[in-house]
Amino acid sequence: MSGQRTHATDVLVVGGGLVGLTSALVLRHHGVAVTLVEKRSTTSPQPKARRFHVRSMEVFRELGLADLVHRAARDLAGHDRMAAGRTLVEAELLPPWRPAGAGGAVVDVSPEEPCLIAQDALEPVLRDAAVAAGATVRFDTELVAFAQDEDEVVAELLDRGSGERSRLRARHVVAADGARSPVREALGIGRSGHGPIGEPNVNVYFHADLGAVVDGREFNLCQIEHPDAPGALASVDGRRRWVFMGPGDAIDRDWPAVLRTALGVAAPDLDVRSVLPWRAEMLVADRYSRGRVHLAGDSAHVMPPFAASGANTGIADAHNLGWKLAAVLRGRAAPALLDSYHAERRPAGWFAADQSSRRTQGLRALATAPDPALAHPFVLAAGGFQYAEGALVHGPEGLDDPEPVTAFEPVGRVGTRIPHRWLDRDRTRSTIDLAGPGWALLTGTGTPVAAPGPSGLAVHRHDVDFLSAGELLLIRPDHVVAWRGTDPAAAAAAFVGLLDGRHAAPEPAGA
């Protein structure tokens, strides 16, 4: 690589998909210099992921992008129902699922609504936002080699348009380069899991004006039960763009005929755009980090699409890793803090992938008799998984009172996302908004706390029902409760200790 031009950045992000772009946005949100490279010329031309859970929308909310994403998703606004029938024409909407909390009250889960938006519509929004935020975004640029030592990673980049090669020195690398991740393979990181699940499938992406057919029966997903064309129809824009998911691996079938059978209408303008065979897999990387290189998204975990958790889990990876990299790069935290990324996100990735593997029932069965052993849908959608270890300080009770999985009952346990509560009458500010990009200490209005706290720790006083009198919650920049107790000095000690990379209870104040 001698004689080539050399540039420098804090973090190199490899991959310009949803997770790579979100990683760049989170890092810029924390003031980190970022260069993103993507070997493709454009963002994804395929719809792929479509459903973004409230937890992902909370991340976009912190980044100031939630309203922009919702506006870009306006074509599918209200298309949140499921349907089933012999054909699309005969399909009926299934009863809406309305989970309730204690006493039958409707659960107020998040300050954000979930969002239906096709990946090919969302990625350009995120790319423009990343550029506007100051990230260097280079498509048509491939990472062809890299080497790391104790101080940096040196990457060799190829401009696929000009053929020019250059070097980039980075303090860290985020590999968001997909399920077949060349970076993961170069690091020698293996994967574990259930492997292939179920039979081969085919996704057929097509255009047809079906607005009049579905008018009044708008849906997210429709199960087609015709014996000659079984499968599921996913709405991409609610009118013209659709994806049919059927069994088998044949790509040379008479797909227009199959689709017209499934639709139950002639659809004279039907135009098949692509046919992609695929098979569900469940595999999770054995390590999420090696040295200064960190895996995120599909490079770290692949999972069946049945819980719509793949992209959402990757966005949570980016949110978790971003603040930790920023804290270390700024000198506010010890490098040992980065060890918590693997400790937290690998179990979370395994949980999401395993839950996705278990969701194989048809839509009718899920709507009428969901498996009671499955995680509650809000546990998946609102980031209800509890970190058992990592950048956390558990109290004397430890994990004797773990966060439930089959019920959604957040009360601010250590290692969980802080429960959402509105903090004003106009319902514009949530407890989710207290932390990010900084840390927060939440206490009741009657609890005395010396002010100001340690540098970088903001104190907020609000009476919320999940805090007892005198209790305090230490909230990390990714909205996770890191410590819970009653002693302000212990809260400050926990804050300092966690940034020092001590993932255990700090010594008593004054020791």
HELIX and SHEET records of a PDB file:
HELIX    1   1 LEU A   18  HIS A   29  1                                  12    
HELIX    2   2 VAL A   54  GLU A   62  1                                   9    
HELIX    3   3 ALA A   66  ALA A   72  1                                   7    
HELIX    4   4 ARG A   74  LEU A   76  5                                   3    
HELIX    5   5 ALA A  102  GLY A  104  5                                   3    
HELIX    6   6 GLN A  119  ALA A  132  1                                  14    
HELIX    7   7 PRO A  182  LEU A  187  1                                   6    
HELIX    8   8 GLY A  211  VAL A  214  1                                   4    
HELIX    9   9 TRP A  255  LEU A  263  1                                   9    
HELIX   10  10 GLY A  297  SER A  299  5                                   3    
HELIX   11  11 PRO A  305  ALA A  307  5                                   3    
HELIX   12  12 GLY A  310  LEU A  329  1                                  20    
HELIX   13  13 PRO A  335  LEU A  338  5                                   4    
HELIX   14  14 ASP A  339  ARG A  358  1                                  20    
HELIX   15  15 LEU A  363  THR A  368  1                                   6    
HELIX   16  16 PRO A  377  ALA A  381  1                                   5    
HELIX   17  17 THR A  431  ASP A  433  5                                   3    
HELIX   18  18 PRO A  488  LEU A  499  1                                  12    
SHEET    1   A 6 THR A 136  PHE A 139  0                                        
SHEET    2   A 6 VAL A  34  GLU A  38  1                                        
SHEET    3   A 6 THR A   6  VAL A  14  1                                        
SHEET    4   A 6 ARG A 165  ALA A 175  1                                        
SHEET    5   A 6 VAL A 153  ASP A 159 -1                                        
SHEET    6   A 6 THR A 141  GLN A 148 -1                                        
SHEET    1   B 6 THR A 136  PHE A 139  0                                        
SHEET    2   B 6 VAL A  34  GLU A  38  1                                        
SHEET    3   B 6 THR A   6  VAL A  14  1                                        
SHEET    4   B 6 ARG A 165  ALA A 175  1                                        
SHEET    5   B 6 VAL A 293  LEU A 295  1                                        
SHEET    6   B 6 SER A 289  ARG A 290 -1                                        
SHEET    1   C 2 ARG A  51  PHE A  52  0                                        
SHEET    2   C 2 CYS A 115  LEU A 116 -1                                        
SHEET    1   D 7 GLU A  92  LEU A  93  0                                        
SHEET    2   D 7 MET A  82  GLY A  85 -1                                        
SHEET    3   D 7 LEU A 221  ILE A 224  1                                        
SHEET    4   D 7 GLY A 231  SER A 235 -1                                        
SHEET    5   D 7 ARG A 241  PRO A 247 -1                                        
SHEET    6   D 7 ASN A 201  HIS A 207 -1                                        
SHEET    7   D 7 ASP A 271  TRP A 278 -1                                        
SHEET    1   E 3 ARG A 191  PRO A 196  0                                        
SHEET    2   E 3 GLU A 281  ALA A 285 -1                                        
SHEET    3   E 3 HIS A 301  VAL A 302 -1                                        
SHEET    1   F 4 LEU A 457  ARG A 461  0                                        
SHEET    2   F 4 TRP A 439  THR A 443  1                                        
SHEET    3   F 4 LEU A 472  ILE A 475 -1                                        
SHEET    4   F 4 VAL A 481  GLY A 485 -1                                        
END                                                                             
